[in-house]
Amino acid sequence: MWVKTPNKTGYNDLNALSVQIMKTALLILLKGLNN
């Protein structure tokens, strides 16, 4: 079994989560600027 695969998927999950958090933060900032 490769040890690399679970680590890579875990990293990808963390990456996707941070991207979602950044997108949400940007949306909140834009809404704040519009109001």
mmCIF file of the N, C-alpha and C atoms, coordinates in Angstrom:
data_MODEL
# 
_entry.id   MODEL 
# 
loop_
_atom_site.group_PDB 
_atom_site.id 
_atom_site.type_symbol 
_atom_site.label_atom_id 
_atom_site.label_alt_id 
_atom_site.label_comp_id 
_atom_site.label_asym_id 
_atom_site.label_entity_id 
_atom_site.label_seq_id 
_atom_site.pdbx_PDB_ins_code 
_atom_site.Cartn_x 
_atom_site.Cartn_y 
_atom_site.Cartn_z 
_atom_site.occupancy 
_atom_site.B_iso_or_equiv 
_atom_site.pdbx_formal_charge 
_atom_site.auth_seq_id 
_atom_site.auth_comp_id 
_atom_site.auth_asym_id 
_atom_site.auth_atom_id 
_atom_site.pdbx_PDB_model_num 
ATOM 1   N N  . MET A 1 1  ? 0.844   -1.213 0.000  1.00 0.00 ? 1  MET A N  1 
ATOM 2   C CA . MET A 1 1  ? 0.000   0.000  0.000  1.00 0.00 ? 1  MET A CA 1 
ATOM 3   C C  . MET A 1 1  ? 0.868   1.248  0.000  1.00 0.00 ? 1  MET A C  1 
ATOM 4   N N  . TRP A 1 2  ? 0.439   2.227  -0.755 1.00 0.00 ? 2  TRP A N  1 
ATOM 5   C CA . TRP A 1 2  ? 1.180   3.485  -0.795 1.00 0.00 ? 2  TRP A CA 1 
ATOM 6   C C  . TRP A 1 2  ? 0.771   4.359  0.385  1.00 0.00 ? 2  TRP A C  1 
ATOM 7   N N  . VAL A 1 3  ? 1.760   4.920  1.052  1.00 0.00 ? 3  VAL A N  1 
ATOM 8   C CA . VAL A 1 3  ? 1.472   5.848  2.146  1.00 0.00 ? 3  VAL A CA 1 
ATOM 9   C C  . VAL A 1 3  ? 1.143   7.222  1.551  1.00 0.00 ? 3  VAL A C  1 
ATOM 10  N N  . LYS A 1 4  ? 1.623   7.419  0.311  1.00 0.00 ? 4  LYS A N  1 
ATOM 11  C CA . LYS A 1 4  ? 1.473   8.715  -0.351 1.00 0.00 ? 4  LYS A CA 1 
ATOM 12  C C  . LYS A 1 4  ? -0.001  9.046  -0.633 1.00 0.00 ? 4  LYS A C  1 
ATOM 13  N N  . THR A 1 5  ? -0.786  8.021  -0.993 1.00 0.00 ? 5  THR A N  1 
ATOM 14  C CA . THR A 1 5  ? -2.160  8.276  -1.435 1.00 0.00 ? 5  THR A CA 1 
ATOM 15  C C  . THR A 1 5  ? -3.046  8.894  -0.340 1.00 0.00 ? 5  THR A C  1 
ATOM 16  N N  . PRO A 1 6  ? -3.136  8.314  0.883  1.00 0.00 ? 6  PRO A N  1 
ATOM 17  C CA . PRO A 1 6  ? -3.971  8.951  1.896  1.00 0.00 ? 6  PRO A CA 1 
ATOM 18  C C  . PRO A 1 6  ? -3.487  10.346 2.270  1.00 0.00 ? 6  PRO A C  1 
ATOM 19  N N  . ASN A 1 7  ? -2.174  10.539 2.296  1.00 0.00 ? 7  ASN A N  1 
ATOM 20  C CA . ASN A 1 7  ? -1.645  11.860 2.609  1.00 0.00 ? 7  ASN A CA 1 
ATOM 21  C C  . ASN A 1 7  ? -2.051  12.868 1.544  1.00 0.00 ? 7  ASN A C  1 
ATOM 22  N N  . LYS A 1 8  ? -1.987  12.417 0.280  1.00 0.00 ? 8  LYS A N  1 
ATOM 23  C CA . LYS A 1 8  ? -2.330  13.309 -0.832 1.00 0.00 ? 8  LYS A CA 1 
ATOM 24  C C  . LYS A 1 8  ? -3.814  13.682 -0.789 1.00 0.00 ? 8  LYS A C  1 
ATOM 25  N N  . THR A 1 9  ? -4.681  12.698 -0.534 1.00 0.00 ? 9  THR A N  1 
ATOM 26  C CA . THR A 1 9  ? -6.117  12.992 -0.476 1.00 0.00 ? 9  THR A CA 1 
ATOM 27  C C  . THR A 1 9  ? -6.412  13.904 0.713  1.00 0.00 ? 9  THR A C  1 
ATOM 28  N N  . GLY A 1 10 ? -5.753  13.669 1.823  1.00 0.00 ? 10 GLY A N  1 
ATOM 29  C CA . GLY A 1 10 ? -5.947  14.530 2.984  1.00 0.00 ? 10 GLY A CA 1 
ATOM 30  C C  . GLY A 1 10 ? -5.524  15.955 2.671  1.00 0.00 ? 10 GLY A C  1 
ATOM 31  N N  . TYR A 1 11 ? -4.417  16.102 1.950  1.00 0.00 ? 11 TYR A N  1 
ATOM 32  C CA . TYR A 1 11 ? -3.939  17.429 1.564  1.00 0.00 ? 11 TYR A CA 1 
ATOM 33  C C  . TYR A 1 11 ? -4.923  18.090 0.612  1.00 0.00 ? 11 TYR A C  1 
ATOM 34  N N  . ASN A 1 12 ? -5.459  17.293 -0.327 1.00 0.00 ? 12 ASN A N  1 
ATOM 35  C CA . ASN A 1 12 ? -6.429  17.834 -1.285 1.00 0.00 ? 12 ASN A CA 1 
ATOM 36  C C  . ASN A 1 12 ? -7.698  18.278 -0.562 1.00 0.00 ? 12 ASN A C  1 
ATOM 37  N N  . ASP A 1 13 ? -8.158  17.499 0.421  1.00 0.00 ? 13 ASP A N  1 
ATOM 38  C CA . ASP A 1 13 ? -9.345  17.885 1.188  1.00 0.00 ? 13 ASP A CA 1 
ATOM 39  C C  . ASP A 1 13 ? -9.088  19.192 1.924  1.00 0.00 ? 13 ASP A C  1 
ATOM 40  N N  . LEU A 1 14 ? -7.920  19.299 2.535  1.00 0.00 ? 14 LEU A N  1 
ATOM 41  C CA . LEU A 1 14 ? -7.576  20.520 3.267  1.00 0.00 ? 14 LEU A CA 1 
ATOM 42  C C  . LEU A 1 14 ? -7.498  21.701 2.313  1.00 0.00 ? 14 LEU A C  1 
ATOM 43  N N  . ASN A 1 15 ? -6.940  21.471 1.129  1.00 0.00 ? 15 ASN A N  1 
ATOM 44  C CA . ASN A 1 15 ? -6.837  22.517 0.116  1.00 0.00 ? 15 ASN A CA 1 
ATOM 45  C C  . ASN A 1 15 ? -8.223  22.990 -0.308 1.00 0.00 ? 15 ASN A C  1 
ATOM 46  N N  . ALA A 1 16 ? -9.118  22.047 -0.588 1.00 0.00 ? 16 ALA A N  1 
ATOM 47  C CA . ALA A 1 16 ? -10.476 22.398 -1.004 1.00 0.00 ? 16 ALA A CA 1 
ATOM 48  C C  . ALA A 1 16 ? -11.187 23.166 0.105  1.00 0.00 ? 16 ALA A C  1 
ATOM 49  N N  . LEU A 1 17 ? -10.965 22.756 1.338  1.00 0.00 ? 17 LEU A N  1 
ATOM 50  C CA . LEU A 1 17 ? -11.604 23.436 2.462  1.00 0.00 ? 17 LEU A CA 1 
ATOM 51  C C  . LEU A 1 17 ? -11.109 24.869 2.579  1.00 0.00 ? 17 LEU A C  1 
ATOM 52  N N  . SER A 1 18 ? -9.800  25.079 2.470  1.00 0.00 ? 18 SER A N  1 
ATOM 53  C CA . SER A 1 18 ? -9.252  26.435 2.572  1.00 0.00 ? 18 SER A CA 1 
ATOM 54  C C  . SER A 1 18 ? -9.730  27.304 1.417  1.00 0.00 ? 18 SER A C  1 
ATOM 55  N N  . VAL A 1 19 ? -9.873  26.707 0.224  1.00 0.00 ? 19 VAL A N  1 
ATOM 56  C CA . VAL A 1 19 ? -10.380 27.470 -0.931 1.00 0.00 ? 19 VAL A CA 1 
ATOM 57  C C  . VAL A 1 19 ? -11.816 27.893 -0.675 1.00 0.00 ? 19 VAL A C  1 
ATOM 58  N N  . GLN A 1 20 ? -12.633 26.991 -0.124 1.00 0.00 ? 20 GLN A N  1 
ATOM 59  C CA . GLN A 1 20 ? -14.020 27.327 0.180  1.00 0.00 ? 20 GLN A CA 1 
ATOM 60  C C  . GLN A 1 20 ? -14.087 28.437 1.218  1.00 0.00 ? 20 GLN A C  1 
ATOM 61  N N  . ILE A 1 21 ? -13.230 28.369 2.234  1.00 0.00 ? 21 ILE A N  1 
ATOM 62  C CA . ILE A 1 21 ? -13.211 29.401 3.274  1.00 0.00 ? 21 ILE A CA 1 
ATOM 63  C C  . ILE A 1 21 ? -12.818 30.743 2.667  1.00 0.00 ? 21 ILE A C  1 
ATOM 64  N N  . MET A 1 22 ? -11.840 30.746 1.765  1.00 0.00 ? 22 MET A N  1 
ATOM 65  C CA . MET A 1 22 ? -11.406 31.994 1.126  1.00 0.00 ? 22 MET A CA 1 
ATOM 66  C C  . MET A 1 22 ? -12.525 32.569 0.262  1.00 0.00 ? 22 MET A C  1 
ATOM 67  N N  . LYS A 1 23 ? -13.223 31.701 -0.482 1.00 0.00 ? 23 LYS A N  1 
ATOM 68  C CA . LYS A 1 23 ? -14.333 32.172 -1.319 1.00 0.00 ? 23 LYS A CA 1 
ATOM 69  C C  . LYS A 1 23 ? -15.425 32.777 -0.456 1.00 0.00 ? 23 LYS A C  1 
ATOM 70  N N  . THR A 1 24 ? -15.740 32.106 0.658  1.00 0.00 ? 24 THR A N  1 
ATOM 71  C CA . THR A 1 24 ? -16.781 32.615 1.556  1.00 0.00 ? 24 THR A CA 1 
ATOM 72  C C  . THR A 1 24 ? -16.366 33.958 2.141  1.00 0.00 ? 24 THR A C  1 
ATOM 73  N N  . ALA A 1 25 ? -15.112 34.068 2.546  1.00 0.00 ? 25 ALA A N  1 
ATOM 74  C CA . ALA A 1 25 ? -14.618 35.332 3.113  1.00 0.00 ? 25 ALA A CA 1 
ATOM 75  C C  . ALA A 1 25 ? -14.683 36.442 2.071  1.00 0.00 ? 25 ALA A C  1 
ATOM 76  N N  . LEU A 1 26 ? -14.336 36.132 0.829  1.00 0.00 ? 26 LEU A N  1 
ATOM 77  C CA . LEU A 1 26 ? -14.399 37.134 -0.242 1.00 0.00 ? 26 LEU A CA 1 
ATOM 78  C C  . LEU A 1 26 ? -15.831 37.583 -0.473 1.00 0.00 ? 26 LEU A C  1 
ATOM 79  N N  . LEU A 1 27 ? -16.774 36.636 -0.475 1.00 0.00 ? 27 LEU A N  1 
ATOM 80  C CA . LEU A 1 27 ? -18.183 36.981 -0.665 1.00 0.00 ? 27 LEU A CA 1 
ATOM 81  C C  . LEU A 1 27 ? -18.653 37.900 0.460  1.00 0.00 ? 27 LEU A C  1 
ATOM 82  N N  . ILE A 1 28 ? -18.281 37.591 1.695  1.00 0.00 ? 28 ILE A N  1 
ATOM 83  C CA . ILE A 1 28 ? -18.682 38.412 2.838  1.00 0.00 ? 28 ILE A CA 1 
ATOM 84  C C  . ILE A 1 28 ? -18.079 39.813 2.713  1.00 0.00 ? 28 ILE A C  1 
ATOM 85  N N  . LEU A 1 29 ? -16.816 39.885 2.282  1.00 0.00 ? 29 LEU A N  1 
ATOM 86  C CA . LEU A 1 29 ? -16.164 41.191 2.116  1.00 0.00 ? 29 LEU A CA 1 
ATOM 87  C C  . LEU A 1 29 ? -16.858 42.005 1.027  1.00 0.00 ? 29 LEU A C  1 
ATOM 88  N N  . LEU A 1 30 ? -17.173 41.358 -0.084 1.00 0.00 ? 30 LEU A N  1 
ATOM 89  C CA . LEU A 1 30 ? -17.841 42.061 -1.179 1.00 0.00 ? 30 LEU A CA 1 
ATOM 90  C C  . LEU A 1 30 ? -19.216 42.558 -0.752 1.00 0.00 ? 30 LEU A C  1 
ATOM 91  N N  . LYS A 1 31 ? -19.956 41.726 -0.029 1.00 0.00 ? 31 LYS A N  1 
ATOM 92  C CA . LYS A 1 31 ? -21.281 42.133 0.451  1.00 0.00 ? 31 LYS A CA 1 
ATOM 93  C C  . LYS A 1 31 ? -21.142 43.313 1.403  1.00 0.00 ? 31 LYS A C  1 
ATOM 94  N N  . GLY A 1 32 ? -20.112 43.276 2.250  1.00 0.00 ? 32 GLY A N  1 
ATOM 95  C CA . GLY A 1 32 ? -19.885 44.376 3.191  1.00 0.00 ? 32 GLY A CA 1 
ATOM 96  C C  . GLY A 1 32 ? -19.559 45.667 2.448  1.00 0.00 ? 32 GLY A C  1 
ATOM 97  N N  . LEU A 1 33 ? -18.783 45.567 1.364  1.00 0.00 ? 33 LEU A N  1 
ATOM 98  C CA . LEU A 1 33 ? -18.426 46.767 0.599  1.00 0.00 ? 33 LEU A CA 1 
ATOM 99  C C  . LEU A 1 33 ? -19.640 47.318 -0.134 1.00 0.00 ? 33 LEU A C  1 
ATOM 100 N N  . ASN A 1 34 ? -20.493 46.416 -0.645 1.00 0.00 ? 34 ASN A N  1 
ATOM 101 C CA . ASN A 1 34 ? -21.679 46.859 -1.377 1.00 0.00 ? 34 ASN A CA 1 
ATOM 102 C C  . ASN A 1 34 ? -22.664 47.559 -0.438 1.00 0.00 ? 34 ASN A C  1 
ATOM 103 N N  . ASN A 1 35 ? -22.753 47.079 0.803  1.00 0.00 ? 35 ASN A N  1 
ATOM 104 C CA . ASN A 1 35 ? -23.661 47.716 1.756  1.00 0.00 ? 35 ASN A CA 1 
ATOM 105 C C  . ASN A 1 35 ? -22.932 48.884 2.387  1.00 0.00 ? 35 ASN A C  1 
# 
